[in-house]
């Protein structure tokens, strides 16, 4: 009957969710390392809009993550100096490193850095 098909489908979905959770927990270090490496790569490819190598998608990803997570760089703001020294020396930190004045959180720190 239709109810049996529905129950079977739900059982399969539950088993798949449990398997996915176990796989993620087992591979969490690899997942974290891959995500960190990918973010470092994106920081290194971050360019000014006037650059011939500008990739709006990469810049949007970095800006969105930094803004949403209220962070700058992967671990510290100075990741910009090590991962993308050319950009950092010319422009400093990107605007997405600056705090949103409407966001009330003591962990958000505006960065002033004169080159």
Secondary structure as a PSIPRED ss2 file (coil, helix, strand):
# PSIPRED VFORMAT (PSIPRED V4.0)

   1 X C   1.000  0.000  0.000
   2 X H   0.000  1.000  0.000
   3 X H   0.000  1.000  0.000
   4 X H   0.000  1.000  0.000
   5 X H   0.000  1.000  0.000
   6 X H   0.000  1.000  0.000
   7 X H   0.000  1.000  0.000
   8 X H   0.000  1.000  0.000
   9 X H   0.000  1.000  0.000
  10 X H   0.000  1.000  0.000
  11 X H   0.000  1.000  0.000
  12 X H   0.000  1.000  0.000
  13 X H   0.000  1.000  0.000
  14 X H   0.000  1.000  0.000
  15 X H   0.000  1.000  0.000
  16 X H   0.000  1.000  0.000
  17 X H   0.000  1.000  0.000
  18 X H   0.000  1.000  0.000
  19 X H   0.000  1.000  0.000
  20 X H   0.000  1.000  0.000
  21 X H   0.000  1.000  0.000
  22 X H   0.000  1.000  0.000
  23 X H   0.000  1.000  0.000
  24 X H   0.000  1.000  0.000
  25 X H   0.000  1.000  0.000
  26 X H   0.000  1.000  0.000
  27 X C   1.000  0.000  0.000
  28 X H   0.000  1.000  0.000
  29 X H   0.000  1.000  0.000
  30 X H   0.000  1.000  0.000
  31 X H   0.000  1.000  0.000
  32 X H   0.000  1.000  0.000
  33 X H   0.000  1.000  0.000
  34 X H   0.000  1.000  0.000
  35 X H   0.000  1.000  0.000
  36 X H   0.000  1.000  0.000
  37 X H   0.000  1.000  0.000
  38 X H   0.000  1.000  0.000
  39 X H   0.000  1.000  0.000
  40 X H   0.000  1.000  0.000
  41 X H   0.000  1.000  0.000
  42 X H   0.000  1.000  0.000
  43 X H   0.000  1.000  0.000
  44 X H   0.000  1.000  0.000
  45 X H   0.000  1.000  0.000
  46 X C   1.000  0.000  0.000
  47 X C   1.000  0.000  0.000
  48 X C   1.000  0.000  0.000
  49 X C   1.000  0.000  0.000
  50 X C   1.000  0.000  0.000
  51 X C   1.000  0.000  0.000
  52 X C   1.000  0.000  0.000
  53 X C   1.000  0.000  0.000
  54 X C   1.000  0.000  0.000
  55 X C   1.000  0.000  0.000
  56 X H   0.000  1.000  0.000
  57 X H   0.000  1.000  0.000
  58 X H   0.000  1.000  0.000
  59 X H   0.000  1.000  0.000
  60 X H   0.000  1.000  0.000
  61 X H   0.000  1.000  0.000
  62 X H   0.000  1.000  0.000
  63 X H   0.000  1.000  0.000
  64 X H   0.000  1.000  0.000
  65 X H   0.000  1.000  0.000
  66 X H   0.000  1.000  0.000
  67 X H   0.000  1.000  0.000
  68 X H   0.000  1.000  0.000
  69 X H   0.000  1.000  0.000
  70 X C   1.000  0.000  0.000
  71 X C   1.000  0.000  0.000
  72 X C   1.000  0.000  0.000
  73 X C   1.000  0.000  0.000
  74 X C   1.000  0.000  0.000
  75 X C   1.000  0.000  0.000
  76 X C   1.000  0.000  0.000
  77 X C   1.000  0.000  0.000
  78 X C   1.000  0.000  0.000
  79 X H   0.000  1.000  0.000
  80 X H   0.000  1.000  0.000
  81 X H   0.000  1.000  0.000
  82 X H   0.000  1.000  0.000
  83 X H   0.000  1.000  0.000
  84 X C   1.000  0.000  0.000
  85 X H   0.000  1.000  0.000
  86 X H   0.000  1.000  0.000
  87 X H   0.000  1.000  0.000
  88 X H   0.000  1.000  0.000
  89 X H   0.000  1.000  0.000
  90 X H   0.000  1.000  0.000
  91 X H   0.000  1.000  0.000
  92 X C   1.000  0.000  0.000
  93 X C   1.000  0.000  0.000
  94 X C   1.000  0.000  0.000
  95 X H   0.000  1.000  0.000
  96 X H   0.000  1.000  0.000
  97 X H   0.000  1.000  0.000
  98 X C   1.000  0.000  0.000
  99 X C   1.000  0.000  0.000
 100 X C   1.000  0.000  0.000
 101 X C   1.000  0.000  0.000
 102 X C   1.000  0.000  0.000
 103 X C   1.000  0.000  0.000
 104 X C   1.000  0.000  0.000
 105 X C   1.000  0.000  0.000
 106 X C   1.000  0.000  0.000
 107 X C   1.000  0.000  0.000
 108 X C   1.000  0.000  0.000
 109 X C   1.000  0.000  0.000
 110 X C   1.000  0.000  0.000
 111 X C   1.000  0.000  0.000
 112 X C   1.000  0.000  0.000
 113 X C   1.000  0.000  0.000
 114 X C   1.000  0.000  0.000
 115 X C   1.000  0.000  0.000
